[in-house]
Amino acid sequence: MNSWINLDAVWKIVVVGLLTGAGLPALFALGLRLLNPTGAAGEPSAVRPSAVRPAAGPVGSTLAGLIFAVVLAAIGWGISVIVGHR
């Protein structure tokens, strides 16, 4: 092994990078998807007039709100890590 490379640190960086780099945008997309349900024929509601667009429903809106809260909390945590609270 090379003494210049700390494999434990590299592993942690890769895992956190994958979670924040791919996981948070995927969660955000899931939240948006929960707010925009499909119609009966399977087409997105964006292709239909707004008068016949179905509501997301209370469950979808609640789950989307929780997902957005998790994403905002992760963003706040990342900013606090970068700033470095003392």
Sequence and secondary structure as in RCSB ss.txt:
>XXXX:A:sequence
MNSWINLDAVWKIVVVGLLTGAGLPALFALGLRLLNPTGAAGEPSAVRPSAVRPAAGPVGSTLAGLIFAVVLAAI
GWGISVIVGHR
>XXXX:A:secstr
  TT  HHHHHHHHHHHHIIIIIHHHHHHHHHHHHS B TTS BGGGS GGG    HHHHHHHHHHHHHHHHHHH
HHHHHHHHT  
